[in-house]
Amino acid sequence: MYSNAIAQVFTMSNSSKTKEIKASDILRINIINNNAECSTYYTYYGALKDVSDDSIAIQAKYYRITTNFYNPNAVLEPNIEYNNHLVMINKKDISDVRKFKSLKDIKRKTNLSRLGGVLFISGGITALNALLFANGKSRTNLLIASGVQAVAGISLGIATHPKKHKFKKTDDPWKFD
């Protein structure tokens, strides 16, 4: 059933756009289950193997469960991680999907996004330093430098953040075709 998926190209779409998903692409699929006692977040990183009428199959490279209890006295469950399992996911349960080229791409984008955050914060600290301790021409130069740092940080953060395709709680939900 899944042996021919290597050459397949899958699609997901909403009312105005269609995105192609290659068998080599890595998807980050989020599922959120809420009940009266807790919220459970499931995150799957893996390659799409099959799409049926009611579910999708992914080869999960990484799988994480996070449970947040509403009761502060409750015992927290640890995250559970599995590697390389075939997982069937009901289409109705999918909250959102992000598409990456590879696991290396995920790591690179995460690291660049963190660097953007550091640049933004250092720009704020430089601006604070300029306003509190610098005077004259050095104040102007420091304020310009802090602006450049902040803009570079914001730009890195935006450029490395992949588009989230929402399947729930939106006016125009995405779906797997």
Stockholm file with secondary structure:
# STOCKHOLM 1.0

chainA/1-177         MYSNAIAQVFTMSNSSKTKEIKASDILRINIINNNAECSTYYTYYGALKDVSDDSIAIQAKYYRITTNFYNPNAVLEPNIEYNNHLVMINKKDISDVRKFKSLKDIKRKTNLSRLGGVLFISGGITALNALLFANGKSRTNLLIASGVQAVAGISLGIATHPKKHKFKKTDDPWKFD
#=GR chainA/1-177 SS CCGGGGGCEEEEECSSCEEEEETTCEEEEEEEEECSSEEEEEEEEEEEEEECSSEEEEEEEEEEEEEEESSTTSCCCCCEEECSEEEEEEGGGEEEEEEESCHHHHHHHHHHHHHHHHHHHHHHHHHHHHHHTCCHHHHHHHHHHHHHHHHHHHHHHHHTSCCCEESSSSSSCCEEC
#=GC SS_cons         CCGGGGGCEEEEECSSCEEEEETTCEEEEEEEEECSSEEEEEEEEEEEEEECSSEEEEEEEEEEEEEEESSTTSCCCCCEEECSEEEEEEGGGEEEEEEESCHHHHHHHHHHHHHHHHHHHHHHHHHHHHHHTCCHHHHHHHHHHHHHHHHHHHHHHHHTSCCCEESSSSSSCCEEC
//
